[in-house]
Amino acid sequence: MRKVNAKEISLLLDWYREHKRTLPWRDEVSPYRTWVSEIMLQQTRVEAAKGYFLRWMTRFPTVGDLAAASEEEVLKAWEGLGYYSRARNLHKAAKLVARAGGELPRDKKALESLPGIGTYTAGAILSIAFGEKEPAVDGNVLRVISRLTAEPFDITKNETKEKVATDLRPLMPSGETSDFTQALFELGALVCLPNALPRCDLCPLAGECEAHRLGTETDYPPRTVKPEKRREALTVFVLALEGKYAIRKRPSAGLLANLWELPNTCGTLSTEDAARLYDGEITSLPPATHVFTHVVWEMTGYFVRLSAPPAEKDLIFVTPEALRETYPLPSAFSSYRRYCK
């Protein structure tokens, strides 16, 4: 495999300094801010993460503030970002860091021992916030390197990431590790795009890129076939009683664990079947779909203006204000939450 060389790194750094985006986690860099931003950016677009990051830093400006918060406060601040295990791990790790003195460790193994911090996130924290020569190899980086070297490696394998990190480590310039790491991210995010013809006319490495020379940019990295998502039918109820709306807590394990939800049941219920469950005036709501990593919810919705409290003991009734401010409700229910007003 042809390795990346120092000339390519120099071209990339020059391009990054001229074209890098203004992002809130770049305005003020610290290990904590880098950590939070990297966790948020997993499975989340940059534009969507920016607002969450700013609100998070206002609410939990330090590791100690995050550690002192309740889980419900943390999940509420995360509401809508999805993959809630990320928020739970941030909270767990913050408690460990706070007990150890309040500073993230400047050590790869110590960072990786914290909940939710893997090799990639540890590399990002070390290179961006601590100035250490430790690469952060994610999908963007692997795509750039695969095309630059025309190497058809399997980007899903850990050994591929380890090999790329080993090759990049000696090329990381002292005092510029932050720019190095973020330049690779930026090139993959803005120019060397996935699932489309890369914007090679804008790429500072086009003259060095082996895949571009061969005209085979979209062949790298080789595509993997993703399994089809499982589809599940769900009937969701917006239950209204005296200006309040019913919610309940999900089980402590499994999908969306410990979060609040609108009452629902498996399957697609007809209006007649739904009316048998609750006593009141029932109205059909538009269908909705929510896509998770491995499953798709296909939802049927009903609004029920109750004439009496329902029999379920696990339901609580809350005001629209409390639903907005206090109870973390997953975005899976956002299509029906808007009727709680």
C-alpha angles and dihedrals in degrees: 000000000000110000128223111259137214093256091058091049091052092050091048094050092049090051093048095052090054100041108028117131123244105247128172095238089054094051092070118014125205133145091252095049092046090049094051093045093050092050091048092049092058105104090351132101117242093240091053093046097052097074093043091051093052093048091046092052091049091051099036106022094166139030088251092056091051092047091051094052124095120250090246091056090050094048091047090054088050094047111136097018093091129207089081093189085078091063093044091051091048089053094047092047092047090056091052092047092047091052089050093054105287101273127107111241120256091221129094098220092045091051092048090053090065118092113267097010114115133170094284096049092045089053092050093051093046097046100037102037105022101034093234123152096246118126123224107214116193135152093283092053093046091051092050093048093044091055096039091055098028088232113156095208124158105255092195093069122091091218089061091055091046092050093049091047091050091052094046099045098078090046094059106111117230112253091013103070092115093055090043094055095042093045090060090047091048096049091052093046099046109023116010092057128183126236093014141065105288118243092248093162088068097041119111089206099050092108091053099040115111095198090051091050090054094042090237101114095133092052089070127112097018111246121247121214111242118215116249114262119250113247122219129187117222134178113212126197130206100202114194124193124168094333095314132102132221122246133162137193120257121231118283092247134046133028113003090357117200094000124124121255142181112257111274144161135206118264135027111291123200119230089257093051091046091050090057091062099055135032110230148060109319128200128183117241127204116276118256138196130208123188120212126180096271105008140047121213113213103195135199114195138205132184112212123190098203123221091197137010112279122245098245111112095201095064123098125187118225136176121254088249092055090048090054097043109029118019119068107225116183119242087242086082097043094105089062100031090073088070090063097091 
